[in-house]
Amino acid sequence: MGSDTDVPPPPWRTPPRKAQRRPQLSQDLIVETGLAILDAEGLDALSMRRVAQVLGTGPASLYAHVSGKDELLELIYDQVLGEVRLPAPDPARWQEQLRAYAEEMHRVLAGHADVARAALAGIPTGPNAVRLAEYVLGLLIEAGMPPREASLALDRLTLYISGDAFEGSLHYARMRAADQPAVETYFHRYVDQVATYFRSLPPERFPYISGNVDAMIADGGEARFRYGLDLLLAGLAARMPRAPADHRERGGR
């Protein structure tokens, strides 16, 4: 005797659909979902409730894998840092490699909405953050910089990269709020408005601003980032000892 499944439904009836199995909840899935929300909607839209809504579950079920939004943001930030590619360190080329590292990290952070804001709220300690810190510290110490100064250099360089990437993300946030389809169009319009205002300033009181507007707006975001990076690297080079210190001292041992 056959089962009911052997009998096709009449053509005027809606055929039953197979139940779709939800993906198994895990920390990795929660982090991936949170990053997708952050990229599409910005950091302010990220919440445990929003992640649970996308995953089709209740917020309480997430807490078995992530303690809360702060930890979720730390995990998301560290996952993003995993995209940063590092060459084999060569202390003899420390300036070139440090420049390449800074540009690569800036590229990665700028590609993920305002995730750079997470770096400004605390000290990143995830496995990828530690990997990057070890790379920069090792590069500077092996090039001859004392460990304490190398630590300060790492801190200031990270702050500069993160702050610049976060500033750029603010333009995307304003674009979303204004429902603008193209960030470049929005940004150029904003710069034009500022330039018009600067030109309207009384020249007898603000001669250097009103008389140099074209120079002030000539460079875009990438050029400005590289200029600041040039200043940082030049400053580090000026403070680098002429001859490498003893290896035991450089390694902090």
Backbone torsions as a table, in degrees:
resi	resn	phi	psi	omega
1	MET	NA	126.7	-177.8
2	GLY	-76.6	160.5	177.8
3	SER	-88.3	171.0	179.6
4	ASP	-63.8	-23.3	-178.4
5	THR	-70.2	-15.3	178.8
6	ASP	-80.0	-13.5	-175.4
7	VAL	-97.5	118.2	179.2
8	PRO	-70.2	147.9	178.7
9	PRO	-73.8	155.6	175.7
10	PRO	-60.0	149.7	-175.2
11	PRO	-64.5	-19.7	-179.9
12	TRP	-87.8	-1.7	179.3
13	ARG	-99.8	149.8	176.9
14	THR	-75.0	122.9	-179.0
15	PRO	-68.5	144.1	178.5
16	PRO	-66.2	142.5	177.7
17	ARG	-97.5	149.0	176.2
18	LYS	-71.9	137.7	178.8
19	ALA	-65.2	131.3	179.0
20	GLN	-87.5	125.3	-179.9
21	ARG	-80.2	131.6	176.2
22	ARG	-72.0	146.7	174.8
23	PRO	-63.5	145.3	-178.1
24	GLN	-64.7	129.2	-177.1
25	LEU	-67.2	132.9	178.9
26	SER	-152.4	166.0	177.9
27	GLN	-62.4	-40.7	180.0
28	ASP	-61.1	-42.6	-179.5
29	LEU	-66.3	-39.9	179.1
30	ILE	-64.0	-42.7	179.9
31	VAL	-66.1	-44.4	178.8
32	GLU	-60.6	-41.4	179.1
33	THR	-66.7	-43.1	178.3
34	GLY	-61.4	-40.5	179.0
35	LEU	-66.0	-39.2	177.9
36	ALA	-63.1	-39.5	177.7
37	ILE	-65.9	-44.8	-179.4
38	LEU	-61.4	-43.9	-179.7
39	ASP	-63.2	-40.0	-174.5
40	ALA	-83.8	-33.3	-169.6
41	GLU	-123.8	-10.4	-179.8
42	GLY	94.7	163.6	-174.4
43	LEU	-64.0	-35.3	-177.8
44	ASP	-65.8	-22.4	179.4
45	ALA	-83.9	-12.2	-176.5
46	LEU	-78.2	127.0	175.4
47	SER	-155.5	162.1	177.4
48	MET	-62.4	-37.9	179.3
49	ARG	-64.2	-40.5	-179.5
50	ARG	-67.2	-40.5	177.7
51	VAL	-63.0	-44.3	179.1
52	ALA	-62.0	-39.0	179.2
53	GLN	-61.7	-44.5	179.4
54	VAL	-64.7	-36.4	-178.3
55	LEU	-83.5	-4.9	178.3
56	GLY	70.5	38.4	179.8
57	THR	-140.9	-178.8	178.5
58	GLY	-92.5	151.4	-179.2
59	PRO	-56.2	-34.3	-177.3
60	ALA	-60.0	-31.3	-177.7
61	SER	-70.2	-19.2	-179.7
62	LEU	-77.1	-26.2	-172.1
63	TYR	-71.7	-11.8	173.3
64	ALA	-73.2	-16.9	-176.7
65	HIS	-115.4	-29.3	-178.6
66	VAL	-138.3	132.1	-173.3
67	SER	-71.1	-22.2	-179.2
68	GLY	168.5	-172.9	-175.4
69	LYS	-63.9	-37.1	-178.6
70	ASP	-61.8	-45.9	178.7
71	GLU	-67.3	-38.6	178.0
72	LEU	-59.2	-43.0	-179.8
73	LEU	-65.7	-39.0	176.9
74	GLU	-62.5	-41.7	180.0
75	LEU	-67.6	-39.5	177.9
76	ILE	-63.8	-46.1	-179.4
77	TYR	-60.4	-42.4	-178.9
78	ASP	-67.9	-34.9	176.5
79	GLN	-63.5	-40.7	177.6
80	VAL	-62.1	-41.8	179.4
81	LEU	-62.7	-22.8	177.0
82	GLY	-63.7	-16.2	178.5
83	GLU	-81.1	-12.3	-178.6
84	VAL	-74.1	123.3	-178.8
85	ARG	-94.4	135.2	-177.8
86	LEU	-120.9	130.7	173.3
87	PRO	-79.2	167.2	174.7
88	ALA	-61.8	131.6	-175.8
89	PRO	-66.9	139.8	177.4
90	ASP	-135.7	94.4	-175.9
91	PRO	-55.8	-26.5	179.2
92	ALA	-67.2	-20.6	179.6
93	ARG	-117.2	37.8	-170.1
94	TRP	-61.7	-37.2	-179.3
95	GLN	-66.6	-45.3	179.3
96	GLU	-62.4	-42.7	-177.9
97	GLN	-73.1	-35.6	178.3
98	LEU	-67.6	-37.0	175.5
99	ARG	-63.1	-46.0	180.0
100	ALA	-62.8	-39.8	177.8
101	TYR	-62.5	-46.3	-178.1
102	ALA	-63.3	-43.4	-179.8
103	GLU	-66.9	-37.3	178.7
104	GLU	-67.6	-44.7	179.4
105	MET	-64.3	-40.6	178.5
106	HIS	-62.9	-41.3	178.4
107	ARG	-60.9	-44.2	-178.6
108	VAL	-66.1	-47.4	-178.9
109	LEU	-64.4	-40.5	-179.5
110	ALA	-66.4	-20.5	-179.7
111	GLY	-83.7	0.1	-176.7
112	HIS	-130.8	66.8	174.4
113	ALA	42.9	-131.5	-177.1
114	ASP	-104.2	37.6	177.4
115	VAL	-63.9	-24.4	179.1
116	ALA	-59.9	-23.4	178.6
117	ARG	-60.5	-28.3	-179.5
118	ALA	-64.9	-30.9	-179.0
119	ALA	-73.5	-18.6	-176.5
120	LEU	-87.5	-7.9	-174.4
121	ALA	-98.2	-7.9	-178.2
122	GLY	-176.5	-169.7	179.0
123	ILE	-98.6	112.3	179.5
124	PRO	-63.4	130.1	-176.3
125	THR	-128.9	12.0	178.5
126	GLY	-70.5	169.0	-176.4
127	PRO	-59.1	-36.9	179.4
128	ASN	-74.9	-36.4	175.9
129	ALA	-62.6	-41.7	178.7
130	VAL	-65.8	-37.9	178.3
131	ARG	-60.2	-44.9	-179.2
132	LEU	-69.0	-40.9	179.1
133	ALA	-62.9	-41.1	178.4
134	GLU	-62.5	-38.1	-179.7
135	TYR	-64.6	-49.8	-177.3
136	VAL	-66.8	-45.2	179.1
137	LEU	-60.5	-45.5	-179.6
138	GLY	-62.4	-40.4	-179.2
139	LEU	-62.2	-45.7	-177.3
140	LEU	-73.4	-42.8	-178.7
141	ILE	-65.9	-42.8	179.5
142	GLU	-70.0	-21.4	175.0
143	ALA	-78.8	-10.9	175.7
144	GLY	119.5	-1.0	-177.9
145	MET	-80.2	136.4	177.1
146	PRO	-59.3	144.0	-175.6
147	PRO	-54.4	-40.1	-178.4
148	ARG	-65.0	-43.0	179.7
149	GLU	-69.1	-36.0	177.2
150	ALA	-63.1	-36.4	178.0
151	SER	-65.6	-41.2	177.1
152	LEU	-65.3	-39.7	178.8
153	ALA	-62.9	-43.3	177.4
154	LEU	-59.3	-45.0	-179.3
155	ASP	-61.9	-48.2	-177.4
156	ARG	-69.8	-37.1	179.1
157	LEU	-66.1	-43.6	179.2
158	THR	-63.1	-42.0	179.2
159	LEU	-63.5	-41.3	180.0
160	TYR	-63.5	-47.7	-179.4
161	ILE	-61.8	-48.5	-177.2
162	SER	-65.7	-42.7	-179.4
163	GLY	-64.0	-41.0	179.4
164	ASP	-67.3	-42.2	178.5
165	ALA	-64.6	-37.8	179.2
166	PHE	-67.5	-40.7	177.6
167	GLU	-58.6	-42.4	178.2
168	GLY	-62.5	-36.3	-179.1
169	SER	-67.7	-25.2	179.0
170	LEU	-63.1	-32.4	177.7
171	HIS	-66.3	-37.2	176.7
172	TYR	-66.8	-38.2	178.4
173	ALA	-63.4	-42.9	177.9
174	ARG	-65.7	-36.4	178.2
175	MET	-62.7	-43.9	178.7
176	ARG	-63.8	-42.3	-179.2
177	ALA	-64.3	-34.5	-179.9
178	ALA	-88.7	0.1	-179.6
179	ASP	57.0	45.6	179.0
180	GLN	-95.7	132.8	-176.2
181	PRO	-76.7	-25.1	-175.3
182	ALA	-129.8	120.3	-177.0
183	VAL	-66.8	-34.5	-179.8
184	GLU	-62.6	-44.5	178.7
185	THR	-61.4	-44.2	-179.9
186	TYR	-62.8	-44.9	-176.3
187	PHE	-66.8	-42.6	179.2
188	HIS	-62.8	-37.6	178.1
189	ARG	-64.5	-41.3	178.7
190	TYR	-63.5	-45.5	179.4
191	VAL	-62.9	-40.4	178.3
192	ASP	-60.8	-39.3	179.0
193	GLN	-64.9	-43.2	178.6
194	VAL	-64.4	-42.4	179.6
195	ALA	-61.5	-42.2	178.2
196	THR	-60.9	-41.2	178.6
197	TYR	-64.9	-45.7	179.8
198	PHE	-59.6	-40.0	179.9
199	ARG	-66.7	-23.7	-178.8
200	SER	-83.7	-9.0	-179.8
201	LEU	-65.4	144.5	179.7
202	PRO	-62.8	119.3	-175.0
203	PRO	-64.2	-26.3	179.6
204	GLU	-69.6	-23.9	179.2
205	ARG	-100.7	-33.4	-178.4
206	PHE	-125.8	63.1	-174.7
207	PRO	-66.5	-33.7	-175.1
208	TYR	-79.1	-33.0	176.5
209	ILE	-74.5	-55.2	-175.3
210	SER	-64.8	-26.5	-178.2
211	GLY	-91.9	-3.8	-176.6
212	ASN	-133.3	32.5	-177.3
213	VAL	-61.8	-44.0	-178.2
214	ASP	-60.3	-40.4	178.5
215	ALA	-67.1	-35.6	-177.2
216	MET	-69.3	-27.6	-177.5
217	ILE	-110.5	10.3	-173.8
218	ALA	-68.6	-31.4	-172.3
219	ASP	-105.2	139.1	178.4
220	GLY	-84.3	-175.2	-175.4
221	GLY	-60.6	-41.9	-178.5
222	GLU	-65.6	-43.3	179.8
223	ALA	-63.8	-38.7	179.5
224	ARG	-67.5	-39.8	178.1
225	PHE	-62.8	-44.5	-178.5
226	ARG	-67.7	-33.8	177.2
227	TYR	-63.9	-46.8	177.7
228	GLY	-62.2	-38.2	177.8
229	LEU	-64.5	-39.9	175.8
230	ASP	-56.7	-44.1	-179.5
231	LEU	-62.7	-44.0	179.8
232	LEU	-63.2	-45.8	-178.5
233	LEU	-66.3	-38.5	177.7
234	ALA	-64.0	-39.4	178.0
235	GLY	-65.4	-41.7	177.7
236	LEU	-64.9	-40.9	-179.9
237	ALA	-63.0	-37.0	-179.5
238	ALA	-67.8	-26.5	-178.1
239	ARG	-96.9	-5.2	-179.6
240	MET	-73.2	127.8	177.2
241	PRO	-56.8	147.2	-177.7
242	ARG	-66.1	-35.6	179.2
243	ALA	-121.7	137.6	179.8
244	PRO	-58.3	142.2	177.3
245	ALA	-72.9	171.0	176.7
246	ASP	-55.9	140.4	-174.4
247	HIS	-59.2	-36.7	-178.6
248	ARG	-66.6	-38.4	177.4
249	GLU	-67.4	-40.7	-178.6
250	ARG	-64.6	-33.8	-179.4
251	GLY	-83.7	-1.1	177.8
252	GLY	76.8	20.9	-177.5
253	ARG	-115.0	NA	NA
